[in-house]
Amino acid sequence: MTTDSLPLTWFKSSYSGSGGSCVEWAPAQAAATGTVPVRDSKDPSGPILEFPAAAFSSFVTGVKDGEFGAV
């Protein structure tokens, strides 16, 4: 199942500033599809990337743990 047939509710990270360089994600879809849709907040009608829920969770954990360096 993909996001094509499901309504998506998008969220931005609470860490996003007002600069507009953000991604949005639709976390509720993970339970329904096993994937987490992600899009560019500056282009909401643009492409949507779908990541396996476990991989997205690992990525978020890595960011929180500083595995990718300071921004």
Backbone atoms as SQL, in Angstrom:
CREATE TABLE atoms (id INTEGER PRIMARY KEY, chain TEXT, resi INTEGER, resn TEXT, atom TEXT, x REAL, y REAL, z REAL);
INSERT INTO atoms VALUES
  (1, 'A', 1, 'MET', 'N', 0.848, -1.181, 0.000),
  (2, 'A', 1, 'MET', 'CA', 0.000, 0.000, 0.000),
  (3, 'A', 1, 'MET', 'C', 0.887, 1.235, 0.000),
  (4, 'A', 2, 'THR', 'N', 0.520, 2.220, -0.801),
  (5, 'A', 2, 'THR', 'CA', 1.277, 3.467, -0.847),
  (6, 'A', 2, 'THR', 'C', 0.396, 4.609, -0.391),
  (7, 'A', 3, 'THR', 'N', 0.984, 5.778, -0.338),
  (8, 'A', 3, 'THR', 'CA', 0.247, 6.961, 0.116),
  (9, 'A', 3, 'THR', 'C', -0.732, 7.464, -0.931),
  (10, 'A', 4, 'ASP', 'N', -0.718, 6.888, -2.143),
  (11, 'A', 4, 'ASP', 'CA', -1.586, 7.371, -3.214),
  (12, 'A', 4, 'ASP', 'C', -3.066, 7.347, -2.842),
  (13, 'A', 5, 'SER', 'N', -3.488, 6.381, -2.055),
  (14, 'A', 5, 'SER', 'CA', -4.910, 6.236, -1.763),
  (15, 'A', 5, 'SER', 'C', -5.289, 6.694, -0.352),
  (16, 'A', 6, 'LEU', 'N', -4.356, 7.201, 0.388),
  (17, 'A', 6, 'LEU', 'CA', -4.619, 7.582, 1.770),
  (18, 'A', 6, 'LEU', 'C', -4.486, 9.091, 1.965),
  (19, 'A', 7, 'PRO', 'N', -5.394, 9.698, 2.739),
  (20, 'A', 7, 'PRO', 'CA', -5.200, 11.115, 3.071),
  (21, 'A', 7, 'PRO', 'C', -4.029, 11.243, 4.051),
  (22, 'A', 8, 'LEU', 'N', -3.191, 12.239, 3.853),
  (23, 'A', 8, 'LEU', 'CA', -2.009, 12.407, 4.692),
  (24, 'A', 8, 'LEU', 'C', -2.139, 13.641, 5.571),
  (25, 'A', 9, 'THR', 'N', -1.742, 13.508, 6.822),
  (26, 'A', 9, 'THR', 'CA', -1.669, 14.631, 7.742),
  (27, 'A', 9, 'THR', 'C', -0.187, 14.895, 7.975),
  (28, 'A', 10, 'TRP', 'N', 0.275, 16.067, 7.546),
  (29, 'A', 10, 'TRP', 'CA', 1.698, 16.399, 7.569),
  (30, 'A', 10, 'TRP', 'C', 2.087, 17.160, 8.826),
  (31, 'A', 11, 'PHE', 'N', 3.305, 16.900, 9.302),
  (32, 'A', 11, 'PHE', 'CA', 3.864, 17.569, 10.480),
  (33, 'A', 11, 'PHE', 'C', 5.284, 18.023, 10.171),
  (34, 'A', 12, 'LYS', 'N', 5.664, 19.156, 10.764),
  (35, 'A', 12, 'LYS', 'CA', 7.052, 19.618, 10.712),
  (36, 'A', 12, 'LYS', 'C', 7.679, 19.356, 12.066),
  (37, 'A', 13, 'SER', 'N', 8.968, 19.185, 12.058),
  (38, 'A', 13, 'SER', 'CA', 9.694, 19.008, 13.312),
  (39, 'A', 13, 'SER', 'C', 9.558, 20.249, 14.176),
  (40, 'A', 14, 'SER', 'N', 9.480, 20.039, 15.470),
  (41, 'A', 14, 'SER', 'CA', 9.454, 21.175, 16.396),
  (42, 'A', 14, 'SER', 'C', 10.792, 21.904, 16.394),
  (43, 'A', 15, 'TYR', 'N', 11.823, 21.296, 15.823),
  (44, 'A', 15, 'TYR', 'CA', 13.134, 21.921, 15.727),
  (45, 'A', 15, 'TYR', 'C', 13.272, 22.792, 14.487),
  (46, 'A', 16, 'SER', 'N', 12.276, 22.769, 13.614),
  (47, 'A', 16, 'SER', 'CA', 12.334, 23.559, 12.387),
  (48, 'A', 16, 'SER', 'C', 12.237, 25.038, 12.726),
  (49, 'A', 17, 'GLY', 'N', 13.084, 25.812, 12.110),
  (50, 'A', 17, 'GLY', 'CA', 13.048, 27.251, 12.304),
  (51, 'A', 17, 'GLY', 'C', 12.087, 27.892, 11.327),
  (52, 'A', 18, 'SER', 'N', 12.152, 29.194, 11.220),
  (53, 'A', 18, 'SER', 'CA', 11.272, 29.915, 10.308),
  (54, 'A', 18, 'SER', 'C', 11.928, 30.146, 8.955),
  (55, 'A', 19, 'GLY', 'N', 13.074, 29.527, 8.704),
  (56, 'A', 19, 'GLY', 'CA', 13.793, 29.726, 7.456),
  (57, 'A', 19, 'GLY', 'C', 13.196, 29.025, 6.263),
  (58, 'A', 20, 'GLY', 'N', 12.275, 28.098, 6.485),
  (59, 'A', 20, 'GLY', 'CA', 11.607, 27.423, 5.392),
  (60, 'A', 20, 'GLY', 'C', 12.327, 26.206, 4.854),
  (61, 'A', 21, 'SER', 'N', 13.473, 25.867, 5.396),
  (62, 'A', 21, 'SER', 'CA', 14.209, 24.698, 4.928),
  (63, 'A', 21, 'SER', 'C', 13.843, 23.498, 5.784),
  (64, 'A', 22, 'CYS', 'N', 12.650, 23.003, 5.590),
  (65, 'A', 22, 'CYS', 'CA', 12.153, 21.932, 6.450),
  (66, 'A', 22, 'CYS', 'C', 11.630, 20.776, 5.623),
  (67, 'A', 23, 'VAL', 'N', 11.556, 19.659, 6.254),
  (68, 'A', 23, 'VAL', 'CA', 10.837, 18.536, 5.680),
  (69, 'A', 23, 'VAL', 'C', 9.607, 18.306, 6.542),
  (70, 'A', 24, 'GLU', 'N', 8.604, 17.720, 5.943),
  (71, 'A', 24, 'GLU', 'CA', 7.400, 17.349, 6.657),
  (72, 'A', 24, 'GLU', 'C', 7.252, 15.838, 6.545),
  (73, 'A', 25, 'TRP', 'N', 6.608, 15.265, 7.524),
  (74, 'A', 25, 'TRP', 'CA', 6.399, 13.821, 7.509),
  (75, 'A', 25, 'TRP', 'C', 4.982, 13.514, 7.952),
  (76, 'A', 26, 'ALA', 'N', 4.504, 12.356, 7.574),
  (77, 'A', 26, 'ALA', 'CA', 3.145, 11.931, 7.910),
  (78, 'A', 26, 'ALA', 'C', 3.246, 10.644, 8.740),
  (79, 'A', 27, 'PRO', 'N', 3.488, 10.789, 10.039),
  (80, 'A', 27, 'PRO', 'CA', 3.784, 9.632, 10.884),
  (81, 'A', 27, 'PRO', 'C', 2.651, 8.622, 11.041),
  (82, 'A', 28, 'ALA', 'N', 1.420, 9.052, 10.923),
  (83, 'A', 28, 'ALA', 'CA', 0.304, 8.124, 11.122),
  (84, 'A', 28, 'ALA', 'C', 0.266, 7.037, 10.058),
  (85, 'A', 29, 'GLN', 'N', 0.903, 7.263, 8.935),
  (86, 'A', 29, 'GLN', 'CA', 0.876, 6.277, 7.861),
  (87, 'A', 29, 'GLN', 'C', 1.726, 5.048, 8.164),
  (88, 'A', 30, 'ALA', 'N', 2.649, 5.154, 9.089),
  (89, 'A', 30, 'ALA', 'CA', 3.529, 4.015, 9.384),
  (90, 'A', 30, 'ALA', 'C', 2.740, 2.779, 9.795),
  (91, 'A', 31, 'ALA', 'N', 1.727, 2.963, 10.616),
  (92, 'A', 31, 'ALA', 'CA', 0.926, 1.814, 11.067),
  (93, 'A', 31, 'ALA', 'C', 0.117, 1.219, 9.920),
  (94, 'A', 32, 'ALA', 'N', -0.387, 2.070, 9.043),
  (95, 'A', 32, 'ALA', 'CA', -1.244, 1.599, 7.959),
  (96, 'A', 32, 'ALA', 'C', -0.468, 1.004, 6.789),
  (97, 'A', 33, 'THR', 'N', 0.726, 1.550, 6.519),
  (98, 'A', 33, 'THR', 'CA', 1.451, 1.150, 5.307),
  (99, 'A', 33, 'THR', 'C', 2.835, 0.572, 5.567),
  (100, 'A', 34, 'GLY', 'N', 3.373, 0.794, 6.770),
  (101, 'A', 34, 'GLY', 'CA', 4.738, 0.356, 7.053),
  (102, 'A', 34, 'GLY', 'C', 5.785, 1.299, 6.511),
  (103, 'A', 35, 'THR', 'N', 5.338, 2.436, 5.969),
  (104, 'A', 35, 'THR', 'CA', 6.274, 3.430, 5.452),
  (105, 'A', 35, 'THR', 'C', 5.956, 4.798, 6.053),
  (106, 'A', 36, 'VAL', 'N', 6.964, 5.675, 6.042),
  (107, 'A', 36, 'VAL', 'CA', 6.792, 7.044, 6.527),
  (108, 'A', 36, 'VAL', 'C', 6.994, 7.980, 5.334),
  (109, 'A', 37, 'PRO', 'N', 5.927, 8.653, 4.901),
  (110, 'A', 37, 'PRO', 'CA', 6.051, 9.616, 3.813),
  (111, 'A', 37, 'PRO', 'C', 6.761, 10.888, 4.288),
  (112, 'A', 38, 'VAL', 'N', 7.636, 11.424, 3.432),
  (113, 'A', 38, 'VAL', 'CA', 8.397, 12.637, 3.736),
  (114, 'A', 38, 'VAL', 'C', 8.354, 13.529, 2.497),
  (115, 'A', 39, 'ARG', 'N', 8.182, 14.841, 2.715),
  (116, 'A', 39, 'ARG', 'CA', 8.184, 15.782, 1.591),
  (117, 'A', 39, 'ARG', 'C', 8.884, 17.075, 1.980),
  (118, 'A', 40, 'ASP', 'N', 9.219, 17.869, 0.984),
  (119, 'A', 40, 'ASP', 'CA', 9.832, 19.184, 1.161),
  (120, 'A', 40, 'ASP', 'C', 8.733, 20.178, 1.516),
  (121, 'A', 41, 'SER', 'N', 8.849, 20.857, 2.638),
  (122, 'A', 41, 'SER', 'CA', 7.804, 21.790, 3.067),
  (123, 'A', 41, 'SER', 'C', 7.670, 22.985, 2.126),
  (124, 'A', 42, 'LYS', 'N', 8.717, 23.291, 1.367),
  (125, 'A', 42, 'LYS', 'CA', 8.654, 24.412, 0.433),
  (126, 'A', 42, 'LYS', 'C', 7.916, 24.038, -0.852),
  (127, 'A', 43, 'ASP', 'N', 7.715, 22.741, -1.077),
  (128, 'A', 43, 'ASP', 'CA', 7.068, 22.261, -2.295),
  (129, 'A', 43, 'ASP', 'C', 6.057, 21.170, -1.934),
  (130, 'A', 44, 'PRO', 'N', 4.982, 21.546, -1.232),
  (131, 'A', 44, 'PRO', 'CA', 4.048, 20.539, -0.739),
  (132, 'A', 44, 'PRO', 'C', 3.344, 19.737, -1.825),
  (133, 'A', 45, 'SER', 'N', 3.304, 20.235, -3.050),
  (134, 'A', 45, 'SER', 'CA', 2.697, 19.457, -4.127),
  (135, 'A', 45, 'SER', 'C', 3.737, 18.662, -4.906),
  (136, 'A', 46, 'GLY', 'N', 4.981, 18.731, -4.456),
  (137, 'A', 46, 'GLY', 'CA', 6.070, 18.019, -5.111),
  (138, 'A', 46, 'GLY', 'C', 6.115, 16.549, -4.722),
  (139, 'A', 47, 'PRO', 'N', 7.222, 15.903, -5.035),
  (140, 'A', 47, 'PRO', 'CA', 7.325, 14.465, -4.789),
  (141, 'A', 47, 'PRO', 'C', 7.308, 14.116, -3.302),
  (142, 'A', 48, 'ILE', 'N', 6.834, 12.926, -3.035),
  (143, 'A', 48, 'ILE', 'CA', 6.812, 12.369, -1.681),
  (144, 'A', 48, 'ILE', 'C', 7.732, 11.159, -1.672),
  (145, 'A', 49, 'LEU', 'N', 8.670, 11.151, -0.744),
  (146, 'A', 49, 'LEU', 'CA', 9.530, 9.985, -0.554),
  (147, 'A', 49, 'LEU', 'C', 8.930, 9.117, 0.537),
  (148, 'A', 50, 'GLU', 'N', 8.996, 7.812, 0.371),
  (149, 'A', 50, 'GLU', 'CA', 8.478, 6.904, 1.385),
  (150, 'A', 50, 'GLU', 'C', 9.624, 6.034, 1.898),
  (151, 'A', 51, 'PHE', 'N', 9.829, 6.057, 3.212),
  (152, 'A', 51, 'PHE', 'CA', 10.887, 5.286, 3.839),
  (153, 'A', 51, 'PHE', 'C', 10.280, 4.188, 4.698),
  (154, 'A', 52, 'PRO', 'N', 10.912, 3.019, 4.739),
  (155, 'A', 52, 'PRO', 'CA', 10.429, 1.994, 5.662),
  (156, 'A', 52, 'PRO', 'C', 10.422, 2.566, 7.085),
  (157, 'A', 53, 'ALA', 'N', 9.377, 2.272, 7.837),
  (158, 'A', 53, 'ALA', 'CA', 9.211, 2.853, 9.174),
  (159, 'A', 53, 'ALA', 'C', 10.415, 2.566, 10.071),
  (160, 'A', 54, 'ALA', 'N', 10.958, 1.365, 10.031),
  (161, 'A', 54, 'ALA', 'CA', 12.105, 1.026, 10.884),
  (162, 'A', 54, 'ALA', 'C', 13.342, 1.841, 10.499),
  (163, 'A', 55, 'ALA', 'N', 13.550, 2.040, 9.209),
  (164, 'A', 55, 'ALA', 'CA', 14.699, 2.832, 8.757),
  (165, 'A', 55, 'ALA', 'C', 14.538, 4.298, 9.161),
  (166, 'A', 56, 'PHE', 'N', 13.335, 4.838, 9.046),
  (167, 'A', 56, 'PHE', 'CA', 13.095, 6.224, 9.442),
  (168, 'A', 56, 'PHE', 'C', 13.307, 6.399, 10.942),
  (169, 'A', 57, 'SER', 'N', 12.845, 5.432, 11.718),
  (170, 'A', 57, 'SER', 'CA', 13.036, 5.475, 13.167),
  (171, 'A', 57, 'SER', 'C', 14.520, 5.459, 13.520),
  (172, 'A', 58, 'SER', 'N', 15.290, 4.621, 12.834),
  (173, 'A', 58, 'SER', 'CA', 16.737, 4.571, 13.076),
  (174, 'A', 58, 'SER', 'C', 17.400, 5.888, 12.716),
  (175, 'A', 59, 'PHE', 'N', 16.951, 6.496, 11.624),
  (176, 'A', 59, 'PHE', 'CA', 17.491, 7.793, 11.217),
  (177, 'A', 59, 'PHE', 'C', 17.219, 8.858, 12.275),
  (178, 'A', 60, 'VAL', 'N', 15.983, 8.938, 12.760),
  (179, 'A', 60, 'VAL', 'CA', 15.620, 9.933, 13.771),
  (180, 'A', 60, 'VAL', 'C', 16.436, 9.713, 15.045),
  (181, 'A', 61, 'THR', 'N', 16.598, 8.474, 15.447),
  (182, 'A', 61, 'THR', 'CA', 17.416, 8.166, 16.623),
  (183, 'A', 61, 'THR', 'C', 18.850, 8.631, 16.414),
  (184, 'A', 62, 'GLY', 'N', 19.395, 8.392, 15.217),
  (185, 'A', 62, 'GLY', 'CA', 20.754, 8.828, 14.909),
  (186, 'A', 62, 'GLY', 'C', 20.908, 10.336, 14.963),
  (187, 'A', 63, 'VAL', 'N', 19.909, 11.045, 14.462),
  (188, 'A', 63, 'VAL', 'CA', 19.949, 12.511, 14.514),
  (189, 'A', 63, 'VAL', 'C', 19.947, 12.970, 15.965),
  (190, 'A', 64, 'LYS', 'N', 19.046, 12.407, 16.761),
  (191, 'A', 64, 'LYS', 'CA', 18.968, 12.798, 18.172),
  (192, 'A', 64, 'LYS', 'C', 20.255, 12.495, 18.925),
  (193, 'A', 65, 'ASP', 'N', 20.941, 11.407, 18.543),
  (194, 'A', 65, 'ASP', 'CA', 22.179, 11.008, 19.205),
  (195, 'A', 65, 'ASP', 'C', 23.412, 11.716, 18.661),
  (196, 'A', 66, 'GLY', 'N', 23.227, 12.581, 17.672),
  (197, 'A', 66, 'GLY', 'CA', 24.347, 13.346, 17.116),
  (198, 'A', 66, 'GLY', 'C', 25.247, 12.568, 16.183),
  (199, 'A', 67, 'GLU', 'N', 24.759, 11.467, 15.623),
  (200, 'A', 67, 'GLU', 'CA', 25.581, 10.632, 14.750),
  (201, 'A', 67, 'GLU', 'C', 25.951, 11.300, 13.438),
  (202, 'A', 68, 'PHE', 'N', 25.255, 12.360, 13.061),
  (203, 'A', 68, 'PHE', 'CA', 25.498, 12.994, 11.777),
  (204, 'A', 68, 'PHE', 'C', 26.197, 14.339, 11.932),
  (205, 'A', 69, 'GLY', 'N', 26.698, 14.632, 13.105),
  (206, 'A', 69, 'GLY', 'CA', 27.406, 15.879, 13.346),
  (207, 'A', 69, 'GLY', 'C', 26.457, 17.022, 13.670),
  (208, 'A', 70, 'ALA', 'N', 27.058, 18.132, 14.034),
  (209, 'A', 70, 'ALA', 'CA', 26.282, 19.322, 14.395),
  (210, 'A', 70, 'ALA', 'C', 25.857, 20.067, 13.142),
  (211, 'A', 71, 'VAL', 'N', 24.738, 20.735, 13.233),
  (212, 'A', 71, 'VAL', 'CA', 24.237, 21.522, 12.097),
  (213, 'A', 71, 'VAL', 'C', 24.647, 22.960, 12.284);
